[in-house]
Amino acid sequence: MKYIVILADGMADLKVPELGNKTPMQYAKKDNFDYFALKGEVGMVSTIPKGMPPGSDTANLAVMGYDPGIYYSGRSPFEAASMGVKLEDTDITFRCNLVTLSEGESYKDRVMLDHSSDEITTAEAAALIEDLKAELERQDMKFHAGISYRHLLVWNNAPQGYKLVPPHDIIGRRIQQYLPAGKHSSVLLEMMEKSVSILEKHPINLDRVRRGLKPANSIWIWGEGKKPLLSKFKDKYGLEGTVISAVDLIKGLGICAGLKVVEVEGATGNVHTNYHGKARAAVDALKNGDDFVYIHIEAPDECGHRNELENKVKSIELIDEKIAGYVRSEMDKMGEEYKIMVLPDHPTPLVLRTHTSAPVPFVIYDSRKEKNNIFSFDEDGAILSGLKFEEGYKLMDYFIGE
């Protein structure tokens, strides 16, 4: 038996008037997802434990079968694992975004315009991080360049007890009430403020503005955590597996769980990613002996954050056609029994431009025992089915164990 998870990050949404009061999932053409729903099982799952923030870190941890209440130690340590940054037990890690703030004399009066600096390229971002390192690093504080706008700060023997806000939660808002808070937060705030003088007139940003792109004119520090200790996925489920993703968070989660990570050329973390390349990598992993693949696609989430309605619908259709369709076709050709589960990790409603803790729909298709259902794979159809997992981490047990 082969097990395939297709995780469409942030795919769930609210009803949109421009789509005839349908959600993007309801509006999108998704023949493969709907086939899975007609022939499999549809339900709802709560991936965010009560009292925890609705992040892709806690949600994907739950989807992979790990109770976030036990295993979650912060977001950025997973990203560190993916980036090959070896952490000491005394290290505290922080996510460091390159963001676009409005212009102004006072830092606190600026507005968060874009959490991704118009999805700055990795090459541009790496050059900016190098210049930030030269000016801001200390012996106990080190920057590490990541992909696009996503970077890392490691602080050895850092004090703890911060209140830090994700930048994608405050798009369009004045940042004053969302700046780092807590006993030792002044160190982080000072670093963020100093970054403006380094970045604002940087040649790379001046060139971006000339090209009509938003500049990466500040860093934003958030997502602190400590070195994670996950039990191995194989020990939990007896399966060898691979994670396929463009973002360090998910790759790092897989590494910490003892799963292999496959790098796919052209995988970007946005709507222009290499969908077919991810699907082909998944099938190759299964043909080469793996029992389990976890295919993560960031595109719907990024479209939700950026309020890109057409692109969110398009990303769902591309995931259905180029990933689900290809995997389904290849598995049928192989003649091997398989199960596919498709779901988002959390909703990222276009109107809100950030994550919510609402339950999300899932569909499970089992090639051994096709059913005949009337439920569709969308938010309403999943609710009507009556199947629901209140504790998200138990869904993987159900998917693999039934």
C-alpha positions in Angstrom: 0.0 0.0 0.0 1.2 3.5 -0.9 0.1 6.6 0.9 0.0 10.1 -0.7 -0.9 13.3 1.1 -1.5 16.4 -1.1 -1.4 19.4 1.2 -2.8 22.5 -0.5 -1.7 25.2 2.0 -4.5 27.7 2.9 -6.9 26.4 0.2 -10.0 26.6 2.4 -11.8 30.0 2.3 -15.1 31.9 2.8 -17.8 32.5 0.2 -16.8 35.2 -2.2 -19.5 37.5 -3.8 -17.4 37.7 -7.1 -17.6 33.9 -7.4 -21.4 33.8 -7.1 -21.2 33.4 -3.4 -19.0 30.3 -3.7 -15.7 29.6 -2.1 -12.6 29.2 -4.3 -12.8 25.4 -3.7 -16.4 25.4 -4.8 -15.8 27.5 -7.9 -12.6 25.9 -9.2 -12.7 23.1 -11.8 -11.2 20.1 -9.9 -12.2 16.9 -11.6 -9.7 14.7 -9.7 -10.6 16.1 -6.2 -14.3 15.6 -7.0 -13.7 12.1 -8.2 -11.9 11.3 -4.9 -14.9 12.8 -3.0 -17.4 10.7 -5.0 -15.5 7.5 -4.6 -13.9 8.0 -1.2 -14.5 9.8 2.1 -15.0 13.5 2.8 -14.9 15.1 6.3 -13.7 18.0 8.4 -10.7 18.2 10.6 -9.6 20.8 13.2 -5.8 21.1 12.6 -5.3 24.0 15.1 -5.5 23.1 18.8 -7.5 25.4 20.9 -5.4 28.2 22.3 -2.6 27.9 19.7 -2.1 30.4 16.8 -3.4 29.3 13.4 0.0 28.8 11.7 1.2 26.4 9.0 3.7 25.1 11.6 1.1 23.8 14.1 -1.3 22.8 11.4 1.2 20.7 9.3 2.6 19.2 12.5 -1.0 18.0 13.3 -1.6 16.7 9.7 1.6 14.7 9.9 0.3 13.0 13.0 2.0 14.9 15.7 0.1 16.5 18.6 1.2 20.1 18.6 0.5 20.3 22.3 3.3 17.9 22.9 5.8 18.4 20.0 5.5 22.1 19.1 8.5 24.2 20.1 8.2 27.1 17.7 8.2 27.6 13.9 11.7 28.8 13.1 13.6 25.7 14.4 11.9 23.6 11.7 13.2 26.1 9.1 16.6 25.9 10.7 16.6 22.1 10.2 15.8 22.6 6.5 18.5 25.2 6.0 21.1 22.9 7.6 21.7 25.2 10.5 22.8 23.1 13.5 21.3 24.3 16.7 22.6 24.1 20.2 20.3 23.4 23.1 20.9 27.0 24.2 19.9 28.5 20.9 16.6 30.4 20.3 15.7 30.8 16.6 13.5 33.5 15.0 12.0 33.8 11.6 13.2 36.9 9.8 11.0 38.2 7.0 12.1 40.8 4.5 9.0 43.0 4.4 7.7 46.1 2.8 6.6 48.9 5.2 5.2 52.3 4.2 7.6 55.2 4.1 7.8 57.6 7.1 10.0 59.2 9.6 8.8 57.2 12.6 9.2 53.4 12.4 6.2 52.6 14.6 3.9 54.7 12.5 4.6 52.8 9.3 2.1 50.3 7.8 2.7 46.7 6.8 2.3 46.7 3.1 3.6 43.3 2.1 5.0 40.4 4.3 6.9 39.1 1.3 8.3 42.2 -0.4 6.5 41.3 -3.6 7.9 37.8 -3.3 11.4 39.0 -3.6 13.8 36.7 -5.4 16.1 34.4 -3.5 19.2 35.9 -5.1 18.1 39.5 -4.3 17.3 38.5 -0.7 20.6 36.7 -0.2 22.5 39.9 -1.1 20.4 42.0 1.3 20.9 39.5 4.1 24.7 39.6 3.6 24.7 43.3 4.0 22.5 43.1 7.1 24.9 40.5 8.6 27.8 42.9 8.2 26.0 45.6 10.1 23.7 43.8 12.6 25.3 40.5 13.6 26.8 40.0 17.0 28.9 37.1 18.3 25.8 35.6 19.8 23.3 36.5 17.0 23.7 35.2 13.5 21.6 35.6 10.3 21.0 32.8 7.8 19.6 33.4 4.3 16.7 31.3 3.2 14.3 31.3 0.2 12.7 34.4 -1.1 11.6 36.6 1.8 12.0 33.8 4.5 15.2 34.0 6.6 16.5 33.0 10.0 18.0 34.6 13.1 19.7 32.5 15.7 20.4 33.9 19.2 22.5 31.8 21.5 21.5 32.0 25.2 18.8 34.4 24.3 16.4 35.4 27.0 12.8 34.1 26.5 9.3 35.5 26.9 8.6 37.5 23.8 5.3 38.5 22.2 6.0 38.5 18.4 3.4 38.8 15.7 3.6 37.2 12.2 3.7 40.0 9.5 1.1 38.2 7.3 -1.4 38.8 10.1 -1.1 42.6 10.0 -1.1 43.5 6.3 -2.6 46.9 5.8 -2.2 47.8 9.5 -0.1 50.4 11.3 2.6 48.3 13.0 2.9 50.2 16.4 0.7 47.8 18.4 2.3 44.7 16.8 6.0 45.5 17.4 8.1 43.0 19.5 6.9 43.1 23.2 8.3 41.4 26.3 11.1 42.0 28.8 14.0 41.7 26.3 12.2 42.7 23.1 14.1 46.0 22.8 17.0 44.1 21.3 14.9 42.8 18.4 13.1 46.1 17.9 16.3 48.0 17.7 17.6 45.5 15.0 14.4 45.9 13.0 14.6 49.7 13.1 18.3 49.7 12.1 17.6 47.4 9.2 15.6 50.3 7.5 18.7 52.5 7.2 20.5 49.6 5.6 17.8 48.5 3.2 15.8 51.6 2.3 18.4 53.1 -0.1 20.0 49.8 -1.0 20.7 49.5 -4.8 18.7 46.3 -5.0 15.7 48.0 -3.6 16.1 51.1 -5.7 16.2 48.9 -8.7 13.1 47.0 -7.6 11.2 50.3 -7.2 12.3 51.3 -10.7 10.8 48.0 -12.0 7.5 48.7 -10.2 8.2 46.2 -7.4 7.9 46.7 -3.7 11.2 47.2 -1.9 12.3 45.0 1.0 12.8 47.9 3.3 12.8 46.3 6.7 13.2 43.0 8.5 10.4 41.6 10.7 11.3 39.2 13.5 8.8 36.6 14.7 8.2 32.9 15.2 10.7 32.2 18.0 11.4 28.6 19.1 13.9 26.0 20.4 15.4 22.9 18.9 12.5 20.4 18.3 12.5 16.8 19.3 10.1 14.8 17.1 9.7 11.0 17.2 10.4 9.5 13.8 7.6 9.0 11.4 8.8 5.5 10.6 8.6 4.6 14.3 5.1 5.9 14.5 3.7 4.4 11.3 6.3 1.9 10.0 6.6 3.7 6.7 9.6 5.1 4.8 8.7 8.5 3.3 9.6 11.7 1.5 8.5 15.3 1.8 8.2 17.5 -1.2 7.9 21.3 -0.6 9.4 24.6 -1.7 9.4 26.1 1.8 11.9 25.5 4.6 9.2 25.1 7.3 7.7 22.0 5.7 11.1 20.5 4.6 12.4 21.1 8.1 9.4 19.4 9.7 10.0 16.4 7.4 13.7 16.3 8.3 12.9 16.4 12.1 10.5 13.5 11.5 13.2 11.4 9.8 11.6 11.8 6.3 13.7 12.4 3.2 13.4 15.7 1.4 13.4 16.0 -2.4 14.4 19.3 -4.0 12.4 20.1 -7.1 13.8 22.5 -9.7 11.4 25.5 -10.2 9.5 24.9 -6.9 8.9 28.5 -5.7 6.3 28.5 -3.0 3.9 30.6 -5.1 1.3 30.2 -7.9 4.1 29.9 -10.5 5.7 26.8 -8.9 6.6 23.6 -10.8 3.5 21.6 -10.1 4.3 18.8 -12.5 7.9 18.5 -11.1 6.5 18.0 -7.6 4.1 15.3 -8.8 6.8 13.5 -10.8 9.1 13.6 -7.8 6.4 12.1 -5.6 5.7 9.2 -8.0 9.5 8.6 -8.4 9.9 8.3 -4.7 7.1 5.8 -4.5 8.5 3.8 -7.4 11.9 3.8 -5.7 10.7 2.1 -2.5 9.0 4.8 -0.4 5.6 4.0 1.1 4.6 7.6 1.9 4.9 11.0 0.2 3.8 14.4 1.6 3.4 16.9 -1.2 3.1 20.4 0.1 2.0 23.3 -2.2 2.2 26.8 -0.8 0.4 28.6 -3.7 -3.2 28.9 -2.3 -1.9 30.3 0.9 0.2 33.0 -0.7 -2.7 34.0 -2.9 -4.9 34.3 0.1 -2.4 36.6 1.9 -2.1 38.7 -1.2 -5.9 38.8 -1.8 -5.4 37.4 -5.4 -8.8 35.9 -6.1 -8.1 34.7 -9.7 -4.7 33.2 -8.7 -6.2 31.3 -5.8 -8.8 29.6 -8.0 -6.1 29.0 -10.6 -3.7 27.4 -8.0 -6.4 25.0 -6.9 -7.1 24.0 -10.5 -3.4 23.5 -11.2 -2.9 21.3 -8.0 -5.9 19.2 -9.1 -4.8 18.8 -12.7 -1.0 18.7 -12.5 -0.5 17.0 -9.2 -3.6 15.0 -8.2 -4.3 14.1 -11.8 -0.7 13.0 -12.6 -0.3 11.0 -9.3 -3.7 9.3 -9.8 -2.9 8.3 -13.4 0.6 7.0 -12.6 -0.5 5.0 -9.6 -3.3 3.4 -11.6 -0.7 2.5 -14.3 1.5 0.9 -11.6 -1.4 -1.3 -10.6 -0.4 -0.9 -6.9 -2.9 -0.3 -4.1 -2.8 3.3 -2.9 -4.6 5.9 -0.8 -4.6 9.7 -1.4 -5.6 12.3 1.1 -6.1 15.9 0.0 -6.6 18.8 2.4 -5.5 22.3 3.3 -3.7 22.9 6.6 -5.8 25.9 7.6 -8.0 28.4 5.8 -6.5 31.6 4.4 -9.5 33.7 3.5 -9.0 36.2 0.8 -11.0 38.9 2.6 -8.9 38.5 5.8 -5.5 37.9 4.1 -4.4 35.7 7.0 -4.9 32.3 8.6 -7.9 31.3 10.7 -8.4 28.4 13.1 -11.6 27.1 11.4 -11.8 23.4 10.6 -10.8 22.4 7.0 -12.2 19.8 4.6 -10.4 16.6 3.7 -10.9 13.8 1.3 -9.5 10.3 1.4 -9.5 8.0 -1.6 -8.7 4.3 -1.3 -8.1 2.5 -4.6 -9.1 -0.8 -3.0 -12.7 0.1 -2.0 -14.4 2.8 -4.1 -17.7 4.1 -2.8 -20.6 6.1 -4.3 -21.1 9.3 -2.5 -23.1 12.5 -3.0 -20.7 14.8 -1.2 -18.4 17.3 -3.0 -14.9 18.2 -1.9 -15.4 21.6 -0.5 -16.2 23.3 2.7 -20.0 22.7 2.6 -19.8 19.1 1.3 -17.4 18.1 4.0 -19.6 19.5 6.7 -22.6 17.7 5.3 -20.8 14.3 5.5 -20.9 14.4 9.3 -17.3 13.0 9.6 -15.1 15.2 11.7 -11.8 14.9 13.6 -11.7 17.4 16.5 -8.1 16.5 17.2 -6.2 17.0 13.9 -3.3 14.8 14.7 -5.6 11.8 14.8 -6.4 12.1 11.1 -3.1 10.6 10.0 -3.8 7.6 12.3 -7.1 7.1 10.5 -5.6 7.6 7.0 -2.9 5.1 7.5 -4.5 2.7 10.0 -7.9 2.1 8.6 
